[in-house]
């Protein structure tokens, strides 16, 4: 019997939970409040896409510092 298990995407939360008022992004994981709330309701592909978007957000934030 062969089952294809959906691989779990690890939450990007790093425990630094503070929303930047200017950007609206968490200063730890770069998600919005809505993205944080909806994480467990997203499919794995949606989570993967969001993680990729977060990397871009972080890179943009670093380039503005």
Beta strands, then each sheet from edge to edge (+ up, - down):
end
